[in-house]
Amino acid sequence: MIKRKEALEFGLSFQDTYEERPFHDQTWQLVRVKESKKAFLWIFERNGYVNLNVKTDPEWCDFWRSTYEAVTAGYHQNKEHWNTIVLDGTIPDKDIKRMISESYDLVTYSPTKRIYEAVKKIPKGCVATYGKVAEMAGNPRISRAVGNALHKNPDPEHIPCYRVVNSKGELAGAFAFGGENVQKKLLEADGIEVINGKVDLKKYGL
């Protein structure tokens, strides 16, 4: 279960972020983006629980609130654009991370969400390079951002990042998927042949 420390560490794992405690009450922690100094994650204690305030697309605010009782309108913030997540153990870690990630994207106008949507479109039996995913996400120059986004994939079950390979068709390092040959096994389960850690892009590439 995600607690204060894990939430803070996840927030700080995003590019160009830093922690700040600007209030007299030092239990309040903010994670900001360096360039704009905008906060995308507020961490504080209320009613015996650690709470997180995250920015949310207005179209998704009600979805999260209706899905989980522990997600409510933003405490002390604009109720149309912010939600409060109560860390009471009832929300899956992957959804908490997804909401934090979306908050970062909204504050930074990051392409992460577009990257995830592009990866979802890679069909079974095919692979795409980082460059191809960047192109599908609308900006061929963000191939490095593709790698960063997939490294923080909050929902591997629905965002098949194992179908992404480098420009030579080579698989990622073992650390990326939690163990030796995990990506290879997932690709082979899709019907893709992997030889010496590589995929034939002419045969399987988009």
PyMOL CGO cylinders between C-alpha atoms (Angstrom):
from pymol import cmd
from pymol.cgo import CYLINDER

trace = [
    CYLINDER, 0.00, 0.00, 0.00, 1.31, 3.43, -0.94, 0.3, 1, 1, 1, 1, 1, 1,
    CYLINDER, 1.31, 3.43, -0.94, 2.13, 5.58, 2.09, 0.3, 1, 1, 1, 1, 1, 1,
    CYLINDER, 2.13, 5.58, 2.09, 3.51, 9.11, 2.47, 0.3, 1, 1, 1, 1, 1, 1,
    CYLINDER, 3.51, 9.11, 2.47, 7.11, 8.10, 1.71, 0.3, 1, 1, 1, 1, 1, 1,
    CYLINDER, 7.11, 8.10, 1.71, 6.17, 6.10, -1.41, 0.3, 1, 1, 1, 1, 1, 1,
    CYLINDER, 6.17, 6.10, -1.41, 3.92, 8.90, -2.71, 0.3, 1, 1, 1, 1, 1, 1,
    CYLINDER, 3.92, 8.90, -2.71, 6.69, 11.46, -2.24, 0.3, 1, 1, 1, 1, 1, 1,
    CYLINDER, 6.69, 11.46, -2.24, 9.30, 9.23, -3.90, 0.3, 1, 1, 1, 1, 1, 1,
    CYLINDER, 9.30, 9.23, -3.90, 7.00, 8.59, -6.87, 0.3, 1, 1, 1, 1, 1, 1,
    CYLINDER, 7.00, 8.59, -6.87, 6.31, 12.30, -7.28, 0.3, 1, 1, 1, 1, 1, 1,
    CYLINDER, 6.31, 12.30, -7.28, 10.02, 13.09, -7.19, 0.3, 1, 1, 1, 1, 1, 1,
    CYLINDER, 10.02, 13.09, -7.19, 10.75, 10.38, -9.78, 0.3, 1, 1, 1, 1, 1, 1,
    CYLINDER, 10.75, 10.38, -9.78, 9.40, 12.66, -12.51, 0.3, 1, 1, 1, 1, 1, 1,
    CYLINDER, 9.40, 12.66, -12.51, 11.78, 14.86, -14.44, 0.3, 1, 1, 1, 1, 1, 1,
    CYLINDER, 11.78, 14.86, -14.44, 12.81, 18.24, -12.97, 0.3, 1, 1, 1, 1, 1, 1,
    CYLINDER, 12.81, 18.24, -12.97, 10.82, 18.06, -9.73, 0.3, 1, 1, 1, 1, 1, 1,
    CYLINDER, 10.82, 18.06, -9.73, 11.61, 19.04, -6.16, 0.3, 1, 1, 1, 1, 1, 1,
    CYLINDER, 11.61, 19.04, -6.16, 10.05, 18.92, -2.70, 0.3, 1, 1, 1, 1, 1, 1,
    CYLINDER, 10.05, 18.92, -2.70, 9.02, 21.97, -0.70, 0.3, 1, 1, 1, 1, 1, 1,
    CYLINDER, 9.02, 21.97, -0.70, 7.49, 22.54, 2.75, 0.3, 1, 1, 1, 1, 1, 1,
    CYLINDER, 7.49, 22.54, 2.75, 6.24, 26.14, 2.43, 0.3, 1, 1, 1, 1, 1, 1,
    CYLINDER, 6.24, 26.14, 2.43, 3.80, 26.18, 5.35, 0.3, 1, 1, 1, 1, 1, 1,
    CYLINDER, 3.80, 26.18, 5.35, 4.25, 26.54, 9.09, 0.3, 1, 1, 1, 1, 1, 1,
    CYLINDER, 4.25, 26.54, 9.09, 2.74, 23.05, 9.40, 0.3, 1, 1, 1, 1, 1, 1,
    CYLINDER, 2.74, 23.05, 9.40, 5.68, 20.92, 8.28, 0.3, 1, 1, 1, 1, 1, 1,
    CYLINDER, 5.68, 20.92, 8.28, 3.47, 17.87, 7.66, 0.3, 1, 1, 1, 1, 1, 1,
    CYLINDER, 3.47, 17.87, 7.66, 2.45, 19.54, 4.39, 0.3, 1, 1, 1, 1, 1, 1,
    CYLINDER, 2.45, 19.54, 4.39, 4.77, 18.61, 1.52, 0.3, 1, 1, 1, 1, 1, 1,
    CYLINDER, 4.77, 18.61, 1.52, 4.50, 19.87, -2.04, 0.3, 1, 1, 1, 1, 1, 1,
    CYLINDER, 4.50, 19.87, -2.04, 6.17, 18.40, -5.11, 0.3, 1, 1, 1, 1, 1, 1,
    CYLINDER, 6.17, 18.40, -5.11, 6.77, 21.08, -7.73, 0.3, 1, 1, 1, 1, 1, 1,
    CYLINDER, 6.77, 21.08, -7.73, 8.10, 21.31, -11.27, 0.3, 1, 1, 1, 1, 1, 1,
    CYLINDER, 8.10, 21.31, -11.27, 11.39, 23.25, -11.28, 0.3, 1, 1, 1, 1, 1, 1,
    CYLINDER, 11.39, 23.25, -11.28, 10.83, 25.37, -14.38, 0.3, 1, 1, 1, 1, 1, 1,
    CYLINDER, 10.83, 25.37, -14.38, 7.33, 26.64, -13.59, 0.3, 1, 1, 1, 1, 1, 1,
    CYLINDER, 7.33, 26.64, -13.59, 7.41, 26.08, -9.80, 0.3, 1, 1, 1, 1, 1, 1,
    CYLINDER, 7.41, 26.08, -9.80, 3.88, 24.69, -10.15, 0.3, 1, 1, 1, 1, 1, 1,
    CYLINDER, 3.88, 24.69, -10.15, 2.85, 22.02, -7.65, 0.3, 1, 1, 1, 1, 1, 1,
    CYLINDER, 2.85, 22.02, -7.65, 1.28, 18.82, -8.98, 0.3, 1, 1, 1, 1, 1, 1,
    CYLINDER, 1.28, 18.82, -8.98, 1.30, 16.79, -5.75, 0.3, 1, 1, 1, 1, 1, 1,
    CYLINDER, 1.30, 16.79, -5.75, 0.29, 17.99, -2.28, 0.3, 1, 1, 1, 1, 1, 1,
    CYLINDER, 0.29, 17.99, -2.28, 0.84, 15.63, 0.65, 0.3, 1, 1, 1, 1, 1, 1,
    CYLINDER, 0.84, 15.63, 0.65, -0.76, 16.30, 4.05, 0.3, 1, 1, 1, 1, 1, 1,
    CYLINDER, -0.76, 16.30, 4.05, -2.50, 14.64, 7.00, 0.3, 1, 1, 1, 1, 1, 1,
    CYLINDER, -2.50, 14.64, 7.00, -6.19, 15.02, 7.73, 0.3, 1, 1, 1, 1, 1, 1,
    CYLINDER, -6.19, 15.02, 7.73, -8.62, 13.03, 9.88, 0.3, 1, 1, 1, 1, 1, 1,
    CYLINDER, -8.62, 13.03, 9.88, -5.96, 10.46, 10.73, 0.3, 1, 1, 1, 1, 1, 1,
    CYLINDER, -5.96, 10.46, 10.73, -4.97, 9.69, 7.13, 0.3, 1, 1, 1, 1, 1, 1,
    CYLINDER, -4.97, 9.69, 7.13, -2.33, 10.88, 4.71, 0.3, 1, 1, 1, 1, 1, 1,
    CYLINDER, -2.33, 10.88, 4.71, -4.02, 12.75, 1.83, 0.3, 1, 1, 1, 1, 1, 1,
    CYLINDER, -4.02, 12.75, 1.83, -2.80, 13.62, -1.64, 0.3, 1, 1, 1, 1, 1, 1,
    CYLINDER, -2.80, 13.62, -1.64, -4.09, 16.51, -3.72, 0.3, 1, 1, 1, 1, 1, 1,
    CYLINDER, -4.09, 16.51, -3.72, -3.64, 15.97, -7.48, 0.3, 1, 1, 1, 1, 1, 1,
    CYLINDER, -3.64, 15.97, -7.48, -4.66, 18.00, -10.48, 0.3, 1, 1, 1, 1, 1, 1,
    CYLINDER, -4.66, 18.00, -10.48, -7.22, 16.20, -12.62, 0.3, 1, 1, 1, 1, 1, 1,
    CYLINDER, -7.22, 16.20, -12.62, -8.74, 16.74, -16.02, 0.3, 1, 1, 1, 1, 1, 1,
    CYLINDER, -8.74, 16.74, -16.02, -12.29, 18.03, -15.36, 0.3, 1, 1, 1, 1, 1, 1,
    CYLINDER, -12.29, 18.03, -15.36, -13.61, 15.21, -17.55, 0.3, 1, 1, 1, 1, 1, 1,
    CYLINDER, -13.61, 15.21, -17.55, -12.06, 12.68, -15.16, 0.3, 1, 1, 1, 1, 1, 1,
    CYLINDER, -12.06, 12.68, -15.16, -12.77, 14.31, -11.80, 0.3, 1, 1, 1, 1, 1, 1,
    CYLINDER, -12.77, 14.31, -11.80, -16.18, 12.71, -11.37, 0.3, 1, 1, 1, 1, 1, 1,
    CYLINDER, -16.18, 12.71, -11.37, -14.97, 9.37, -12.73, 0.3, 1, 1, 1, 1, 1, 1,
    CYLINDER, -14.97, 9.37, -12.73, -12.37, 9.00, -9.98, 0.3, 1, 1, 1, 1, 1, 1,
    CYLINDER, -12.37, 9.00, -9.98, -14.74, 10.29, -7.30, 0.3, 1, 1, 1, 1, 1, 1,
    CYLINDER, -14.74, 10.29, -7.30, -17.45, 7.85, -8.31, 0.3, 1, 1, 1, 1, 1, 1,
    CYLINDER, -17.45, 7.85, -8.31, -15.02, 4.93, -8.61, 0.3, 1, 1, 1, 1, 1, 1,
    CYLINDER, -15.02, 4.93, -8.61, -13.45, 5.30, -5.16, 0.3, 1, 1, 1, 1, 1, 1,
    CYLINDER, -13.45, 5.30, -5.16, -15.02, 6.67, -1.98, 0.3, 1, 1, 1, 1, 1, 1,
    CYLINDER, -15.02, 6.67, -1.98, -11.51, 7.67, -0.91, 0.3, 1, 1, 1, 1, 1, 1,
    CYLINDER, -11.51, 7.67, -0.91, -11.27, 10.15, -3.81, 0.3, 1, 1, 1, 1, 1, 1,
    CYLINDER, -11.27, 10.15, -3.81, -13.07, 13.42, -3.10, 0.3, 1, 1, 1, 1, 1, 1,
    CYLINDER, -13.07, 13.42, -3.10, -13.20, 16.98, -4.39, 0.3, 1, 1, 1, 1, 1, 1,
    CYLINDER, -13.20, 16.98, -4.39, -9.88, 18.78, -3.84, 0.3, 1, 1, 1, 1, 1, 1,
    CYLINDER, -9.88, 18.78, -3.84, -9.44, 19.90, -0.23, 0.3, 1, 1, 1, 1, 1, 1,
    CYLINDER, -9.44, 19.90, -0.23, -8.76, 23.67, -0.13, 0.3, 1, 1, 1, 1, 1, 1,
    CYLINDER, -8.76, 23.67, -0.13, -8.39, 23.74, -3.92, 0.3, 1, 1, 1, 1, 1, 1,
    CYLINDER, -8.39, 23.74, -3.92, -10.46, 24.25, -7.06, 0.3, 1, 1, 1, 1, 1, 1,
    CYLINDER, -10.46, 24.25, -7.06, -13.01, 21.43, -6.94, 0.3, 1, 1, 1, 1, 1, 1,
    CYLINDER, -13.01, 21.43, -6.94, -13.33, 21.33, -10.73, 0.3, 1, 1, 1, 1, 1, 1,
    CYLINDER, -13.33, 21.33, -10.73, -9.64, 20.71, -11.34, 0.3, 1, 1, 1, 1, 1, 1,
    CYLINDER, -9.64, 20.71, -11.34, -8.32, 18.98, -8.21, 0.3, 1, 1, 1, 1, 1, 1,
    CYLINDER, -8.32, 18.98, -8.21, -9.08, 15.76, -6.37, 0.3, 1, 1, 1, 1, 1, 1,
    CYLINDER, -9.08, 15.76, -6.37, -8.03, 14.60, -2.93, 0.3, 1, 1, 1, 1, 1, 1,
    CYLINDER, -8.03, 14.60, -2.93, -6.88, 10.99, -2.55, 0.3, 1, 1, 1, 1, 1, 1,
    CYLINDER, -6.88, 10.99, -2.55, -7.19, 9.54, 0.96, 0.3, 1, 1, 1, 1, 1, 1,
    CYLINDER, -7.19, 9.54, 0.96, -4.54, 6.86, 1.49, 0.3, 1, 1, 1, 1, 1, 1,
    CYLINDER, -4.54, 6.86, 1.49, -6.76, 4.47, 3.44, 0.3, 1, 1, 1, 1, 1, 1,
    CYLINDER, -6.76, 4.47, 3.44, -5.72, 1.32, 1.58, 0.3, 1, 1, 1, 1, 1, 1,
    CYLINDER, -5.72, 1.32, 1.58, -8.84, 1.05, -0.59, 0.3, 1, 1, 1, 1, 1, 1,
    CYLINDER, -8.84, 1.05, -0.59, -7.35, 2.38, -3.85, 0.3, 1, 1, 1, 1, 1, 1,
    CYLINDER, -7.35, 2.38, -3.85, -4.98, 0.15, -5.89, 0.3, 1, 1, 1, 1, 1, 1,
    CYLINDER, -4.98, 0.15, -5.89, -1.44, 1.49, -6.05, 0.3, 1, 1, 1, 1, 1, 1,
    CYLINDER, -1.44, 1.49, -6.05, -1.54, 1.57, -9.86, 0.3, 1, 1, 1, 1, 1, 1,
    CYLINDER, -1.54, 1.57, -9.86, -4.50, 3.96, -9.85, 0.3, 1, 1, 1, 1, 1, 1,
    CYLINDER, -4.50, 3.96, -9.85, -2.88, 6.23, -7.28, 0.3, 1, 1, 1, 1, 1, 1,
    CYLINDER, -2.88, 6.23, -7.28, 0.23, 6.37, -9.46, 0.3, 1, 1, 1, 1, 1, 1,
    CYLINDER, 0.23, 6.37, -9.46, -1.91, 6.97, -12.53, 0.3, 1, 1, 1, 1, 1, 1,
    CYLINDER, -1.91, 6.97, -12.53, -3.61, 9.96, -10.88, 0.3, 1, 1, 1, 1, 1, 1,
    CYLINDER, -3.61, 9.96, -10.88, -0.25, 11.41, -9.76, 0.3, 1, 1, 1, 1, 1, 1,
    CYLINDER, -0.25, 11.41, -9.76, 1.14, 10.89, -13.28, 0.3, 1, 1, 1, 1, 1, 1,
    CYLINDER, 1.14, 10.89, -13.28, -1.85, 12.62, -14.84, 0.3, 1, 1, 1, 1, 1, 1,
    CYLINDER, -1.85, 12.62, -14.84, -1.43, 15.53, -12.43, 0.3, 1, 1, 1, 1, 1, 1,
    CYLINDER, -1.43, 15.53, -12.43, 2.21, 15.91, -13.51, 0.3, 1, 1, 1, 1, 1, 1,
    CYLINDER, 2.21, 15.91, -13.51, 1.18, 15.77, -17.17, 0.3, 1, 1, 1, 1, 1, 1,
    CYLINDER, 1.18, 15.77, -17.17, -1.46, 18.46, -16.72, 0.3, 1, 1, 1, 1, 1, 1,
    CYLINDER, -1.46, 18.46, -16.72, 0.94, 20.81, -14.91, 0.3, 1, 1, 1, 1, 1, 1,
    CYLINDER, 0.94, 20.81, -14.91, 3.80, 20.28, -17.36, 0.3, 1, 1, 1, 1, 1, 1,
    CYLINDER, 3.80, 20.28, -17.36, 1.80, 19.67, -20.54, 0.3, 1, 1, 1, 1, 1, 1,
    CYLINDER, 1.80, 19.67, -20.54, 3.84, 16.46, -20.76, 0.3, 1, 1, 1, 1, 1, 1,
    CYLINDER, 3.84, 16.46, -20.76, 3.29, 14.09, -23.69, 0.3, 1, 1, 1, 1, 1, 1,
    CYLINDER, 3.29, 14.09, -23.69, 3.13, 11.07, -21.35, 0.3, 1, 1, 1, 1, 1, 1,
    CYLINDER, 3.13, 11.07, -21.35, -0.59, 10.52, -21.77, 0.3, 1, 1, 1, 1, 1, 1,
    CYLINDER, -0.59, 10.52, -21.77, -0.29, 10.63, -25.57, 0.3, 1, 1, 1, 1, 1, 1,
    CYLINDER, -0.29, 10.63, -25.57, 2.60, 8.16, -25.37, 0.3, 1, 1, 1, 1, 1, 1,
    CYLINDER, 2.60, 8.16, -25.37, 0.53, 5.69, -23.35, 0.3, 1, 1, 1, 1, 1, 1,
    CYLINDER, 0.53, 5.69, -23.35, -2.37, 6.00, -25.78, 0.3, 1, 1, 1, 1, 1, 1,
    CYLINDER, -2.37, 6.00, -25.78, 0.02, 5.35, -28.68, 0.3, 1, 1, 1, 1, 1, 1,
    CYLINDER, 0.02, 5.35, -28.68, 1.45, 2.22, -27.03, 0.3, 1, 1, 1, 1, 1, 1,
    CYLINDER, 1.45, 2.22, -27.03, -2.07, 0.90, -26.48, 0.3, 1, 1, 1, 1, 1, 1,
    CYLINDER, -2.07, 0.90, -26.48, -2.53, 0.96, -30.26, 0.3, 1, 1, 1, 1, 1, 1,
    CYLINDER, -2.53, 0.96, -30.26, 0.36, -1.43, -30.95, 0.3, 1, 1, 1, 1, 1, 1,
    CYLINDER, 0.36, -1.43, -30.95, -1.50, -4.60, -31.95, 0.3, 1, 1, 1, 1, 1, 1,
    CYLINDER, -1.50, -4.60, -31.95, -0.72, -8.07, -30.71, 0.3, 1, 1, 1, 1, 1, 1,
    CYLINDER, -0.72, -8.07, -30.71, 1.92, -9.66, -32.93, 0.3, 1, 1, 1, 1, 1, 1,
    CYLINDER, 1.92, -9.66, -32.93, 3.65, -6.34, -33.65, 0.3, 1, 1, 1, 1, 1, 1,
    CYLINDER, 3.65, -6.34, -33.65, 6.31, -4.14, -32.09, 0.3, 1, 1, 1, 1, 1, 1,
    CYLINDER, 6.31, -4.14, -32.09, 7.14, -0.45, -32.43, 0.3, 1, 1, 1, 1, 1, 1,
    CYLINDER, 7.14, -0.45, -32.43, 10.38, 1.41, -31.88, 0.3, 1, 1, 1, 1, 1, 1,
    CYLINDER, 10.38, 1.41, -31.88, 10.67, 4.32, -29.44, 0.3, 1, 1, 1, 1, 1, 1,
    CYLINDER, 10.67, 4.32, -29.44, 10.85, 6.62, -32.47, 0.3, 1, 1, 1, 1, 1, 1,
    CYLINDER, 10.85, 6.62, -32.47, 7.69, 5.14, -33.96, 0.3, 1, 1, 1, 1, 1, 1,
    CYLINDER, 7.69, 5.14, -33.96, 5.81, 5.56, -30.68, 0.3, 1, 1, 1, 1, 1, 1,
    CYLINDER, 5.81, 5.56, -30.68, 6.99, 9.19, -30.53, 0.3, 1, 1, 1, 1, 1, 1,
    CYLINDER, 6.99, 9.19, -30.53, 5.66, 9.68, -34.06, 0.3, 1, 1, 1, 1, 1, 1,
    CYLINDER, 5.66, 9.68, -34.06, 2.34, 8.07, -33.11, 0.3, 1, 1, 1, 1, 1, 1,
    CYLINDER, 2.34, 8.07, -33.11, 2.17, 10.37, -30.07, 0.3, 1, 1, 1, 1, 1, 1,
    CYLINDER, 2.17, 10.37, -30.07, 2.43, 13.38, -32.37, 0.3, 1, 1, 1, 1, 1, 1,
    CYLINDER, 2.43, 13.38, -32.37, 6.07, 14.42, -32.01, 0.3, 1, 1, 1, 1, 1, 1,
    CYLINDER, 6.07, 14.42, -32.01, 8.90, 12.42, -33.62, 0.3, 1, 1, 1, 1, 1, 1,
    CYLINDER, 8.90, 12.42, -33.62, 11.44, 14.25, -31.43, 0.3, 1, 1, 1, 1, 1, 1,
    CYLINDER, 11.44, 14.25, -31.43, 10.29, 12.83, -28.09, 0.3, 1, 1, 1, 1, 1, 1,
    CYLINDER, 10.29, 12.83, -28.09, 11.72, 9.30, -28.35, 0.3, 1, 1, 1, 1, 1, 1,
    CYLINDER, 11.72, 9.30, -28.35, 13.66, 9.84, -25.10, 0.3, 1, 1, 1, 1, 1, 1,
    CYLINDER, 13.66, 9.84, -25.10, 10.42, 10.87, -23.38, 0.3, 1, 1, 1, 1, 1, 1,
    CYLINDER, 10.42, 10.87, -23.38, 8.91, 7.59, -24.59, 0.3, 1, 1, 1, 1, 1, 1,
    CYLINDER, 8.91, 7.59, -24.59, 11.55, 5.65, -22.70, 0.3, 1, 1, 1, 1, 1, 1,
    CYLINDER, 11.55, 5.65, -22.70, 11.01, 7.72, -19.54, 0.3, 1, 1, 1, 1, 1, 1,
    CYLINDER, 11.01, 7.72, -19.54, 7.24, 7.30, -19.72, 0.3, 1, 1, 1, 1, 1, 1,
    CYLINDER, 7.24, 7.30, -19.72, 7.37, 3.54, -20.25, 0.3, 1, 1, 1, 1, 1, 1,
    CYLINDER, 7.37, 3.54, -20.25, 9.82, 3.16, -17.36, 0.3, 1, 1, 1, 1, 1, 1,
    CYLINDER, 9.82, 3.16, -17.36, 7.07, 4.60, -15.11, 0.3, 1, 1, 1, 1, 1, 1,
    CYLINDER, 7.07, 4.60, -15.11, 4.22, 2.68, -16.79, 0.3, 1, 1, 1, 1, 1, 1,
    CYLINDER, 4.22, 2.68, -16.79, 1.40, 2.76, -14.15, 0.3, 1, 1, 1, 1, 1, 1,
    CYLINDER, 1.40, 2.76, -14.15, -0.75, 0.14, -15.88, 0.3, 1, 1, 1, 1, 1, 1,
    CYLINDER, -0.75, 0.14, -15.88, 1.29, -2.55, -17.71, 0.3, 1, 1, 1, 1, 1, 1,
    CYLINDER, 1.29, -2.55, -17.71, -1.80, -4.72, -18.05, 0.3, 1, 1, 1, 1, 1, 1,
    CYLINDER, -1.80, -4.72, -18.05, -3.40, -2.21, -20.43, 0.3, 1, 1, 1, 1, 1, 1,
    CYLINDER, -3.40, -2.21, -20.43, -0.32, -0.34, -21.69, 0.3, 1, 1, 1, 1, 1, 1,
    CYLINDER, -0.32, -0.34, -21.69, 1.77, -3.09, -23.37, 0.3, 1, 1, 1, 1, 1, 1,
    CYLINDER, 1.77, -3.09, -23.37, 5.19, -1.43, -23.12, 0.3, 1, 1, 1, 1, 1, 1,
    CYLINDER, 5.19, -1.43, -23.12, 6.89, -4.78, -23.76, 0.3, 1, 1, 1, 1, 1, 1,
    CYLINDER, 6.89, -4.78, -23.76, 5.94, -4.28, -27.43, 0.3, 1, 1, 1, 1, 1, 1,
    CYLINDER, 5.94, -4.28, -27.43, 8.37, -1.34, -27.67, 0.3, 1, 1, 1, 1, 1, 1,
    CYLINDER, 8.37, -1.34, -27.67, 11.96, -1.99, -28.78, 0.3, 1, 1, 1, 1, 1, 1,
    CYLINDER, 11.96, -1.99, -28.78, 14.89, 0.19, -29.80, 0.3, 1, 1, 1, 1, 1, 1,
    CYLINDER, 14.89, 0.19, -29.80, 15.72, 1.27, -33.33, 0.3, 1, 1, 1, 1, 1, 1,
    CYLINDER, 15.72, 1.27, -33.33, 17.68, -1.96, -33.94, 0.3, 1, 1, 1, 1, 1, 1,
    CYLINDER, 17.68, -1.96, -33.94, 14.86, -4.16, -32.69, 0.3, 1, 1, 1, 1, 1, 1,
    CYLINDER, 14.86, -4.16, -32.69, 16.71, -4.92, -29.46, 0.3, 1, 1, 1, 1, 1, 1,
    CYLINDER, 16.71, -4.92, -29.46, 14.84, -5.63, -26.24, 0.3, 1, 1, 1, 1, 1, 1,
    CYLINDER, 14.84, -5.63, -26.24, 15.20, -3.52, -23.10, 0.3, 1, 1, 1, 1, 1, 1,
    CYLINDER, 15.20, -3.52, -23.10, 17.45, -4.44, -20.20, 0.3, 1, 1, 1, 1, 1, 1,
    CYLINDER, 17.45, -4.44, -20.20, 16.15, -7.02, -17.74, 0.3, 1, 1, 1, 1, 1, 1,
    CYLINDER, 16.15, -7.02, -17.74, 15.52, -4.36, -15.06, 0.3, 1, 1, 1, 1, 1, 1,
    CYLINDER, 15.52, -4.36, -15.06, 12.78, -2.75, -17.14, 0.3, 1, 1, 1, 1, 1, 1,
    CYLINDER, 12.78, -2.75, -17.14, 10.40, -5.70, -16.84, 0.3, 1, 1, 1, 1, 1, 1,
    CYLINDER, 10.40, -5.70, -16.84, 11.35, -7.13, -13.48, 0.3, 1, 1, 1, 1, 1, 1,
    CYLINDER, 11.35, -7.13, -13.48, 13.62, -9.95, -14.51, 0.3, 1, 1, 1, 1, 1, 1,
    CYLINDER, 13.62, -9.95, -14.51, 15.70, -11.71, -17.12, 0.3, 1, 1, 1, 1, 1, 1,
    CYLINDER, 15.70, -11.71, -17.12, 13.85, -12.64, -20.33, 0.3, 1, 1, 1, 1, 1, 1,
    CYLINDER, 13.85, -12.64, -20.33, 10.48, -11.27, -19.16, 0.3, 1, 1, 1, 1, 1, 1,
    CYLINDER, 10.48, -11.27, -19.16, 10.04, -9.07, -22.23, 0.3, 1, 1, 1, 1, 1, 1,
    CYLINDER, 10.04, -9.07, -22.23, 11.14, -11.94, -24.46, 0.3, 1, 1, 1, 1, 1, 1,
    CYLINDER, 11.14, -11.94, -24.46, 8.53, -14.26, -22.96, 0.3, 1, 1, 1, 1, 1, 1,
    CYLINDER, 8.53, -14.26, -22.96, 5.77, -11.67, -23.32, 0.3, 1, 1, 1, 1, 1, 1,
    CYLINDER, 5.77, -11.67, -23.32, 6.64, -11.06, -26.97, 0.3, 1, 1, 1, 1, 1, 1,
    CYLINDER, 6.64, -11.06, -26.97, 6.81, -14.77, -27.72, 0.3, 1, 1, 1, 1, 1, 1,
    CYLINDER, 6.81, -14.77, -27.72, 3.38, -15.18, -26.13, 0.3, 1, 1, 1, 1, 1, 1,
    CYLINDER, 3.38, -15.18, -26.13, 2.21, -12.63, -28.73, 0.3, 1, 1, 1, 1, 1, 1,
    CYLINDER, 2.21, -12.63, -28.73, 3.64, -14.84, -31.47, 0.3, 1, 1, 1, 1, 1, 1,
    CYLINDER, 3.64, -14.84, -31.47, 6.74, -12.71, -32.06, 0.3, 1, 1, 1, 1, 1, 1,
    CYLINDER, 6.74, -12.71, -32.06, 10.06, -14.46, -32.66, 0.3, 1, 1, 1, 1, 1, 1,
    CYLINDER, 10.06, -14.46, -32.66, 13.00, -13.18, -30.59, 0.3, 1, 1, 1, 1, 1, 1,
    CYLINDER, 13.00, -13.18, -30.59, 16.49, -14.21, -31.68, 0.3, 1, 1, 1, 1, 1, 1,
    CYLINDER, 16.49, -14.21, -31.68, 19.56, -13.21, -29.68, 0.3, 1, 1, 1, 1, 1, 1,
    CYLINDER, 19.56, -13.21, -29.68, 17.63, -10.49, -27.89, 0.3, 1, 1, 1, 1, 1, 1,
    CYLINDER, 17.63, -10.49, -27.89, 16.33, -8.92, -31.10, 0.3, 1, 1, 1, 1, 1, 1,
    CYLINDER, 16.33, -8.92, -31.10, 13.11, -8.74, -33.10, 0.3, 1, 1, 1, 1, 1, 1,
    CYLINDER, 13.11, -8.74, -33.10, 13.01, -8.55, -36.89, 0.3, 1, 1, 1, 1, 1, 1,
    CYLINDER, 13.01, -8.55, -36.89, 11.56, -5.09, -37.48, 0.3, 1, 1, 1, 1, 1, 1,
    CYLINDER, 11.56, -5.09, -37.48, 10.89, -5.80, -41.14, 0.3, 1, 1, 1, 1, 1, 1,
    CYLINDER, 10.89, -5.80, -41.14, 8.69, -8.71, -40.12, 0.3, 1, 1, 1, 1, 1, 1,
    CYLINDER, 8.69, -8.71, -40.12, 7.06, -7.42, -36.93, 0.3, 1, 1, 1, 1, 1, 1,
    CYLINDER, 7.06, -7.42, -36.93, 7.56, -3.64, -36.88, 0.3, 1, 1, 1, 1, 1, 1,
    CYLINDER, 7.56, -3.64, -36.88, 4.76, -1.15, -37.47, 0.3, 1, 1, 1, 1, 1, 1,
]
cmd.load_cgo(trace, "trace")
